[in-house]
Amino acid sequence: MMTLSEAKAIYKTGGGHFFDRETFKYWGSRIESALYKNRCFVTSENNFDGSRRAYTVRRFSPDFLHIETVGEFQQYALKETAREAAKEA
């Protein structure tokens, strides 16, 4: 099974900016899970006033060159709920 680090390296070869330090800083993003077998992982982001974090399920495309949001951005209030959703997506 591929690791998240390996998937990120492939993603960057396609010119993507999702994992750029500046992007993560702007959104207050953090990676909150490993890469699951279904190519999904979880991120968390601050809301715009910084008062709370919410969690988003993401999925790499089959070639690992693109990332999509599964469901809604910041859909989950709890990290564990987002992780379970990512495993089942």
Phi and psi in degrees as GROMACS dihedral restraints (atoms count N, CA, C in turn):
[ dihedral_restraints ]
;  ai    aj    ak    al  type     phi  dphi    fc
    3     4     5     6     1   -76.0    20    10
    4     5     6     7     1   143.0    20    10
    6     7     8     9     1   -86.9    20    10
    7     8     9    10     1   164.7    20    10
    9    10    11    12     1   -63.1    20    10
   10    11    12    13     1   -38.3    20    10
   12    13    14    15     1   -61.5    20    10
   13    14    15    16     1   -41.8    20    10
   15    16    17    18     1   -65.8    20    10
   16    17    18    19     1   -42.6    20    10
   18    19    20    21     1   -63.5    20    10
   19    20    21    22     1   -41.5    20    10
   21    22    23    24     1   -61.8    20    10
   22    23    24    25     1   -39.7    20    10
   24    25    26    27     1   -63.1    20    10
   25    26    27    28     1   -42.6    20    10
   27    28    29    30     1   -64.4    20    10
   28    29    30    31     1   -45.5    20    10
   30    31    32    33     1   -55.3    20    10
   31    32    33    34     1   -44.2    20    10
   33    34    35    36     1   -65.6    20    10
   34    35    36    37     1   -26.3    20    10
   36    37    38    39     1   -66.0    20    10
   37    38    39    40     1   -22.8    20    10
   39    40    41    42     1   -86.6    20    10
   40    41    42    43     1     1.6    20    10
   42    43    44    45     1    86.9    20    10
   43    44    45    46     1    10.6    20    10
   45    46    47    48     1   -70.9    20    10
   46    47    48    49     1   155.0    20    10
   48    49    50    51     1  -119.7    20    10
   49    50    51    52     1     7.4    20    10
   51    52    53    54     1   -54.7    20    10
   52    53    54    55     1   -41.7    20    10
   54    55    56    57     1   -93.2    20    10
   55    56    57    58     1     6.1    20    10
   57    58    59    60     1   -61.7    20    10
   58    59    60    61     1   143.5    20    10
   60    61    62    63     1   -55.2    20    10
   61    62    63    64     1   -41.9    20    10
   63    64    65    66     1   -64.1    20    10
   64    65    66    67     1   -39.3    20    10
   66    67    68    69     1   -64.4    20    10
   67    68    69    70     1   -47.1    20    10
   69    70    71    72     1   -63.9    20    10
   70    71    72    73     1   -37.7    20    10
   72    73    74    75     1   -66.2    20    10
   73    74    75    76     1   -44.6    20    10
   75    76    77    78     1   -57.9    20    10
   76    77    78    79     1   -46.8    20    10
   78    79    80    81     1   -87.1    20    10
   79    80    81    82     1    -7.2    20    10
   81    82    83    84     1    64.0    20    10
   82    83    84    85     1    35.6    20    10
   84    85    86    87     1   -81.7    20    10
   85    86    87    88     1   150.9    20    10
   87    88    89    90     1  -140.7    20    10
   88    89    90    91     1   147.5    20    10
   90    91    92    93     1   -86.0    20    10
   91    92    93    94     1   129.3    20    10
   93    94    95    96     1  -117.1    20    10
   94    95    96    97     1     9.0    20    10
   96    97    98    99     1  -156.8    20    10
   97    98    99   100     1   171.7    20    10
   99   100   101   102     1   -78.9    20    10
  100   101   102   103     1   175.8    20    10
  102   103   104   105     1   -84.8    20    10
  103   104   105   106     1   125.1    20    10
  105   106   107   108     1   -88.7    20    10
  106   107   108   109     1   166.4    20    10
  108   109   110   111     1   -56.4    20    10
  109   110   111   112     1   -28.8    20    10
  111   112   113   114     1   -88.0    20    10
  112   113   114   115     1    14.8    20    10
  114   115   116   117     1    73.4    20    10
  115   116   117   118     1    12.9    20    10
  117   118   119   120     1   -95.2    20    10
  118   119   120   121     1   156.0    20    10
  120   121   122   123     1  -153.5    20    10
  121   122   123   124     1   171.3    20    10
  123   124   125   126     1  -118.3    20    10
  124   125   126   127     1   137.5    20    10
  126   127   128   129     1  -119.8    20    10
  127   128   129   130     1   159.6    20    10
  129   130   131   132     1  -124.4    20    10
  130   131   132   133     1   150.8    20    10
  132   133   134   135     1  -138.9    20    10
  133   134   135   136     1   148.3    20    10
  135   136   137   138     1   -73.6    20    10
  136   137   138   139     1   149.2    20    10
  138   139   140   141     1   -75.8    20    10
  139   140   141   142     1   174.7    20    10
  141   142   143   144     1   -68.5    20    10
  142   143   144   145     1   -23.3    20    10
  144   145   146   147     1   -96.9    20    10
  145   146   147   148     1     2.3    20    10
  147   148   149   150     1    75.2    20    10
  148   149   150   151     1    13.0    20    10
  150   151   152   153     1   -83.8    20    10
  151   152   153   154     1   -16.1    20    10
  153   154   155   156     1  -156.2    20    10
  154   155   156   157     1   159.2    20    10
  156   157   158   159     1  -107.7    20    10
  157   158   159   160     1   147.4    20    10
  159   160   161   162     1  -135.8    20    10
  160   161   162   163     1   164.8    20    10
  162   163   164   165     1  -119.9    20    10
  163   164   165   166     1   142.9    20    10
  165   166   167   168     1  -130.1    20    10
  166   167   168   169     1   136.5    20    10
  168   169   170   171     1   -90.5    20    10
  169   170   171   172     1   132.0    20    10
  171   172   173   174     1  -121.2    20    10
  172   173   174   175     1   155.2    20    10
  174   175   176   177     1  -139.4    20    10
  175   176   177   178     1   132.6    20    10
  177   178   179   180     1   -74.6    20    10
  178   179   180   181     1   147.6    20    10
  180   181   182   183     1   -67.0    20    10
  181   182   183   184     1   164.0    20    10
  183   184   185   186     1   -56.1    20    10
  184   185   186   187     1   -30.0    20    10
  186   187   188   189     1   -91.4    20    10
  187   188   189   190     1     0.6    20    10
  189   190   191   192     1    65.2    20    10
  190   191   192   193     1    20.2    20    10
  192   193   194   195     1   -99.2    20    10
  193   194   195   196     1    -8.3    20    10
  195   196   197   198     1  -137.9    20    10
  196   197   198   199     1   157.9    20    10
  198   199   200   201     1  -130.4    20    10
  199   200   201   202     1   135.6    20    10
  201   202   203   204     1  -122.0    20    10
  202   203   204   205     1   156.5    20    10
  204   205   206   207     1   -87.6    20    10
  205   206   207   208     1   130.8    20    10
  207   208   209   210     1   -97.0    20    10
  208   209   210   211     1   118.6    20    10
  210   211   212   213     1    81.5    20    10
  211   212   213   214     1  -141.4    20    10
  213   214   215   216     1  -103.9    20    10
  214   215   216   217     1   151.5    20    10
  216   217   218   219     1   -62.3    20    10
  217   218   219   220     1   131.4    20    10
  219   220   221   222     1    56.1    20    10
  220   221   222   223     1    39.0    20    10
  222   223   224   225     1   -68.4    20    10
  223   224   225   226     1   -26.6    20    10
  225   226   227   228     1  -112.1    20    10
  226   227   228   229     1   133.8    20    10
  228   229   230   231     1   -84.3    20    10
  229   230   231   232     1   -23.4    20    10
  231   232   233   234     1  -117.4    20    10
  232   233   234   235     1   137.0    20    10
  234   235   236   237     1   -59.1    20    10
  235   236   237   238     1   -45.6    20    10
  237   238   239   240     1   -64.5    20    10
  238   239   240   241     1   -36.4    20    10
  240   241   242   243     1   -64.4    20    10
  241   242   243   244     1   -42.1    20    10
  243   244   245   246     1   -65.0    20    10
  244   245   246   247     1   -41.2    20    10
  246   247   248   249     1   -62.9    20    10
  247   248   249   250     1   -42.9    20    10
  249   250   251   252     1   -62.9    20    10
  250   251   252   253     1   -42.2    20    10
  252   253   254   255     1   -63.1    20    10
  253   254   255   256     1   -39.8    20    10
  255   256   257   258     1   -64.7    20    10
  256   257   258   259     1   -39.8    20    10
  258   259   260   261     1   -64.6    20    10
  259   260   261   262     1   -31.4    20    10
  261   262   263   264     1   -95.9    20    10
  262   263   264   265     1    -7.7    20    10
